[in-house]
């Protein structure tokens, strides 16, 4: 980093970070801009294939996780220096954070030191397709559980890796409402509760 402001780019694999970086690099190369680069040679190498495809009107291939783990895109604007930072460019660490619900020391440091975040989301990849906010509590809970179910066989019940309080937080419900909904879902045989653990 150049010691200026930093913007942390966050996104899973296949969320568009490569296209964003390549398009930005192309625009800074082909047009006059008040934004200037400091790492043109590095970015040209990293984005070479992506830019070639974009110039041909083609989409880029997925960036392999082993290609590069971290990247800084150092820029200036109106004499102010700032960095676009891909802390984990391929996105595998982001998935691990989601899966384990834990942020390691390196990520915590970058998050705290960054001035802003840029979050990349591919909308069509979101598992929850419906608006669950206005639905009944049971439907909200089922939508949430389905979105986090790892197995493809809906007939096999899996251990739910969330507490009742966490499910309440995620779905916007009170924990008492979640407990009542689970009691009804157990009677309807939609879930099993064994030793206070929920299986769905």
Helices and strands as residue ranges (DSSP letters): E 5-11, H 17-30, E 35-37, H 40-46, H 48-55, E 71-77, E 80-86, H 92-100, H 105-113, E 116-120, G 123-125, H 137-147, H 164-171, H 175-187, E 192-194, E 197-199
